[in-house]
Amino acid sequence: MTTSTTPATTDDPSQSALLQAARGQRPRHTPVWFMRQAGRSLPEYRELRQGTNMLESCATPDLVTEITLQPVRRHGVDAAILFSDIVVPLKAVGVDLDIVAGVGPVVAEPFATRADLDRLPDLTPEHVPYITEAVGALVAALGPTPLIGFSGAPFTLASYLVEGGPSKNHQRTKAMMHGDPELWRALCDRLAQIAATFLQVQIDAGASMVQLFDSWVGALPRTDYLRFVEPHSRAVLESVGDQVPRIHFGVGTGELLADMAAAGADVIGVDYRLSLTDAVARTDGKYAVQGNLDPALLFAPWPVIEGRVREIVQEGRAAPGHIFNLGHGVLPDTDPTVLTRVVELVHSLG
Ligand code: 1CP
């Protein structure tokens, strides 16, 4: 019998540039990935998705695996993000909703009363076996490249349930929050349980890091954020604890950044409206940052993009760690060759 020693493996995502940056260490190069890197900007994605609707795709492990791997192969990004959607766990517990092409999530019967909570039971791992299967297959296929798991945060999920679909003003959501704070709290408690379990399923299956998307919470003033939202997001982030690094992201959240970081993040996501320099100052230099190239700038001439990428990488050096990303998701018409060039440029800057 030979004594077994742990081989020094290069196949360990915990030693990746992404994880190092999230832990506040200095990797050899700035890691880079893109929100919505899988999706309509890729012709190979459009081909694969033909004839399968979004939610069906999300529940088919072979498709999820292939779609998740496409941008990693094509762009050489430093992370994969699971191909899924924030409403997948809501659908899994039985909420009647669909993802309508060109629109987004649409809920058949929007939530308005306490009785509606009966339509939102707790999530268990048995509700989402296809997530466990897809994450397991991905971790095996990705080797040293980390897989990022994700969930929607309670506020953003509640907004879809209460508005019934995408919303600009979130008026019904705000009306419930202020008009029936108890119902709001009960709804967000359930959503926090669902979000925490959805993340835990992905962590248990091998995800190396997670991102909590509170995409639309920038619609709130700080006092409302602290009173009505932060405790629920904190519950989700604290449930992850130190199992894997946690990214917390929202759009237009410059005024909430310090609170969102302190809610239990290791990495604070920064949208394109705030410079990384300001983001570092607002979070007292205590958190790694992720961001923040404006996705619309990818349509500008290359020298403009190059200049901005260089500035962002430079600004990121003031943070304890920096993960290069866009300030929000890749726009569907983006030329994917530009994304590849951005990855090459970020890596070349060390
Ligand atoms: O038919 C299609 O191709 C549907 C388009 C699409 C895709 C590709 C939707 C509908 N969701 C997704 C995938 C998706 N959603 C990912 C994949 C992983 C990756 O990044 O590559 C992720 C992380 C999400 C998460 C998501 N869904 C968020 C948070 C991220 C963000 O962009 O802020 C949100 C807000 C949603 C809701 C949603 N799902 C789909 C759309 C078009 C929307 C937004 C609708 C709106 O404007 O409110």
Boltz pocket constraint, residues with backbone or C-beta under 6 A from the ligand:
constraints:
  - pocket:
      binder: B
      contacts: [[A, 34], [A, 35], [A, 36], [A, 37], [A, 38], [A, 39], [A, 40], [A, 54], [A, 81], [A, 82], [A, 83], [A, 84], [A, 85], [A, 86], [A, 87], [A, 99], [A, 100], [A, 101], [A, 102], [A, 103], [A, 104], [A, 105], [A, 150], [A, 165], [A, 166], [A, 167], [A, 213], [A, 215], [A, 329]]
      max_distance: 6.0
